[in-house]
Amino acid sequence: MNEQQRYLTPAEAADALRVSTDTVLRLVSSGDLPALRVSPRVIRIPVPAFEAFAAGRTPPRRQVVTRRRATEPSLGSKERLEEPVTR
């Protein structure tokens, strides 16, 4: 690992731990190894979290926050949506 490297790929983490990439992905999906999902196919593991895991320390689990996009427009206190006209 470089001094300036901030994230590892699952393949790099697998090489450092001497396990398969599938094992690292299993650890990530179970929550034992913290990771960031950059896109649906790209996963990055923060170096401090990896070092803590490799040293045998269990990093604290964080609650996953899912933010949902508002599906309805926000309205003021006296505003309301007009009902659609059906014929």
CNS distance restraints for C-alpha pairs under 8 A (distance, minus, plus):
assign (resid   1 and name CA) (resid   5 and name CA) 6.65 0.50 0.50
assign (resid   5 and name CA) (resid  47 and name CA) 7.46 0.50 0.50
assign (resid   6 and name CA) (resid  46 and name CA) 5.99 0.50 0.50
assign (resid   6 and name CA) (resid  47 and name CA) 5.50 0.50 0.50
assign (resid   7 and name CA) (resid  44 and name CA) 5.77 0.50 0.50
assign (resid   7 and name CA) (resid  45 and name CA) 5.23 0.50 0.50
assign (resid   7 and name CA) (resid  46 and name CA) 4.45 0.50 0.50
assign (resid   7 and name CA) (resid  47 and name CA) 5.29 0.50 0.50
assign (resid   8 and name CA) (resid  12 and name CA) 5.84 0.50 0.50
assign (resid   8 and name CA) (resid  13 and name CA) 6.16 0.50 0.50
assign (resid   8 and name CA) (resid  44 and name CA) 5.59 0.50 0.50
assign (resid   8 and name CA) (resid  45 and name CA) 4.97 0.50 0.50
assign (resid   8 and name CA) (resid  46 and name CA) 6.36 0.50 0.50
assign (resid   8 and name CA) (resid  47 and name CA) 6.43 0.50 0.50
assign (resid   9 and name CA) (resid  13 and name CA) 6.30 0.50 0.50
assign (resid   9 and name CA) (resid  43 and name CA) 6.62 0.50 0.50
assign (resid   9 and name CA) (resid  44 and name CA) 5.16 0.50 0.50
assign (resid   9 and name CA) (resid  45 and name CA) 6.28 0.50 0.50
assign (resid  10 and name CA) (resid  14 and name CA) 6.04 0.50 0.50
assign (resid  10 and name CA) (resid  21 and name CA) 5.97 0.50 0.50
assign (resid  10 and name CA) (resid  24 and name CA) 6.12 0.50 0.50
assign (resid  10 and name CA) (resid  25 and name CA) 6.77 0.50 0.50
assign (resid  10 and name CA) (resid  43 and name CA) 7.00 0.50 0.50
assign (resid  10 and name CA) (resid  44 and name CA) 6.87 0.50 0.50
assign (resid  10 and name CA) (resid  45 and name CA) 7.11 0.50 0.50
assign (resid  11 and name CA) (resid  15 and name CA) 6.24 0.50 0.50
assign (resid  11 and name CA) (resid  20 and name CA) 7.86 0.50 0.50
assign (resid  11 and name CA) (resid  21 and name CA) 5.40 0.50 0.50
assign (resid  12 and name CA) (resid  16 and name CA) 6.30 0.50 0.50
assign (resid  13 and name CA) (resid  17 and name CA) 6.15 0.50 0.50
assign (resid  13 and name CA) (resid  21 and name CA) 7.86 0.50 0.50
assign (resid  13 and name CA) (resid  24 and name CA) 7.10 0.50 0.50
assign (resid  13 and name CA) (resid  45 and name CA) 7.88 0.50 0.50
assign (resid  13 and name CA) (resid  50 and name CA) 7.58 0.50 0.50
assign (resid  14 and name CA) (resid  18 and name CA) 5.63 0.50 0.50
assign (resid  14 and name CA) (resid  19 and name CA) 5.05 0.50 0.50
assign (resid  14 and name CA) (resid  20 and name CA) 5.52 0.50 0.50
assign (resid  14 and name CA) (resid  21 and name CA) 5.25 0.50 0.50
assign (resid  14 and name CA) (resid  23 and name CA) 7.62 0.50 0.50
assign (resid  14 and name CA) (resid  24 and name CA) 6.02 0.50 0.50
assign (resid  15 and name CA) (resid  19 and name CA) 6.56 0.50 0.50
assign (resid  15 and name CA) (resid  20 and name CA) 7.62 0.50 0.50
assign (resid  17 and name CA) (resid  54 and name CA) 7.26 0.50 0.50
assign (resid  19 and name CA) (resid  23 and name CA) 6.45 0.50 0.50
assign (resid  19 and name CA) (resid  24 and name CA) 7.42 0.50 0.50
assign (resid  20 and name CA) (resid  24 and name CA) 6.74 0.50 0.50
assign (resid  21 and name CA) (resid  25 and name CA) 6.25 0.50 0.50
assign (resid  22 and name CA) (resid  26 and name CA) 6.10 0.50 0.50
assign (resid  23 and name CA) (resid  27 and name CA) 6.24 0.50 0.50
assign (resid  24 and name CA) (resid  28 and name CA) 6.22 0.50 0.50
assign (resid  24 and name CA) (resid  33 and name CA) 7.88 0.50 0.50
assign (resid  25 and name CA) (resid  29 and name CA) 6.13 0.50 0.50
assign (resid  26 and name CA) (resid  30 and name CA) 6.10 0.50 0.50
assign (resid  27 and name CA) (resid  31 and name CA) 6.23 0.50 0.50
assign (resid  27 and name CA) (resid  32 and name CA) 5.26 0.50 0.50
assign (resid  27 and name CA) (resid  33 and name CA) 5.39 0.50 0.50
assign (resid  28 and name CA) (resid  32 and name CA) 6.09 0.50 0.50
assign (resid  28 and name CA) (resid  33 and name CA) 4.84 0.50 0.50
assign (resid  28 and name CA) (resid  34 and name CA) 6.07 0.50 0.50
assign (resid  28 and name CA) (resid  35 and name CA) 6.27 0.50 0.50
assign (resid  31 and name CA) (resid  61 and name CA) 7.50 0.50 0.50
assign (resid  32 and name CA) (resid  58 and name CA) 7.53 0.50 0.50
assign (resid  33 and name CA) (resid  45 and name CA) 7.95 0.50 0.50
assign (resid  33 and name CA) (resid  49 and name CA) 7.23 0.50 0.50
assign (resid  33 and name CA) (resid  50 and name CA) 7.05 0.50 0.50
assign (resid  33 and name CA) (resid  53 and name CA) 6.66 0.50 0.50
assign (resid  33 and name CA) (resid  59 and name CA) 7.92 0.50 0.50
assign (resid  34 and name CA) (resid  45 and name CA) 6.60 0.50 0.50
assign (resid  34 and name CA) (resid  46 and name CA) 7.57 0.50 0.50
assign (resid  34 and name CA) (resid  49 and name CA) 6.33 0.50 0.50
assign (resid  34 and name CA) (resid  50 and name CA) 7.73 0.50 0.50
assign (resid  34 and name CA) (resid  59 and name CA) 7.73 0.50 0.50
assign (resid  34 and name CA) (resid  61 and name CA) 7.96 0.50 0.50
assign (resid  35 and name CA) (resid  43 and name CA) 6.67 0.50 0.50
assign (resid  35 and name CA) (resid  44 and name CA) 5.67 0.50 0.50
assign (resid  35 and name CA) (resid  45 and name CA) 4.40 0.50 0.50
assign (resid  35 and name CA) (resid  46 and name CA) 6.47 0.50 0.50
assign (resid  36 and name CA) (resid  43 and name CA) 5.68 0.50 0.50
assign (resid  36 and name CA) (resid  44 and name CA) 5.22 0.50 0.50
assign (resid  36 and name CA) (resid  45 and name CA) 6.20 0.50 0.50
assign (resid  36 and name CA) (resid  46 and name CA) 7.73 0.50 0.50
assign (resid  37 and name CA) (resid  41 and name CA) 7.75 0.50 0.50
assign (resid  37 and name CA) (resid  42 and name CA) 6.00 0.50 0.50
assign (resid  37 and name CA) (resid  43 and name CA) 4.55 0.50 0.50
assign (resid  37 and name CA) (resid  44 and name CA) 6.47 0.50 0.50
assign (resid  38 and name CA) (resid  42 and name CA) 5.37 0.50 0.50
assign (resid  38 and name CA) (resid  43 and name CA) 5.80 0.50 0.50
assign (resid  38 and name CA) (resid  44 and name CA) 7.04 0.50 0.50
assign (resid  39 and name CA) (resid  43 and name CA) 7.26 0.50 0.50
assign (resid  45 and name CA) (resid  49 and name CA) 7.20 0.50 0.50
assign (resid  45 and name CA) (resid  50 and name CA) 6.66 0.50 0.50
assign (resid  46 and name CA) (resid  50 and name CA) 6.26 0.50 0.50
assign (resid  47 and name CA) (resid  51 and name CA) 6.06 0.50 0.50
assign (resid  48 and name CA) (resid  52 and name CA) 6.19 0.50 0.50
assign (resid  49 and name CA) (resid  53 and name CA) 6.19 0.50 0.50
assign (resid  49 and name CA) (resid  59 and name CA) 6.69 0.50 0.50
assign (resid  50 and name CA) (resid  54 and name CA) 6.05 0.50 0.50
assign (resid  51 and name CA) (resid  55 and name CA) 6.08 0.50 0.50
assign (resid  52 and name CA) (resid  56 and name CA) 6.42 0.50 0.50
assign (resid  52 and name CA) (resid  57 and name CA) 5.15 0.50 0.50
assign (resid  52 and name CA) (resid  58 and name CA) 6.75 0.50 0.50
assign (resid  52 and name CA) (resid  59 and name CA) 6.60 0.50 0.50
assign (resid  53 and name CA) (resid  57 and name CA) 5.41 0.50 0.50
assign (resid  53 and name CA) (resid  58 and name CA) 5.97 0.50 0.50
assign (resid  53 and name CA) (resid  59 and name CA) 6.98 0.50 0.50
assign (resid  75 and name CA) (resid  79 and name CA) 5.75 0.50 0.50
assign (resid  75 and name CA) (resid  80 and name CA) 6.75 0.50 0.50
assign (resid  76 and name CA) (resid  80 and name CA) 7.97 0.50 0.50
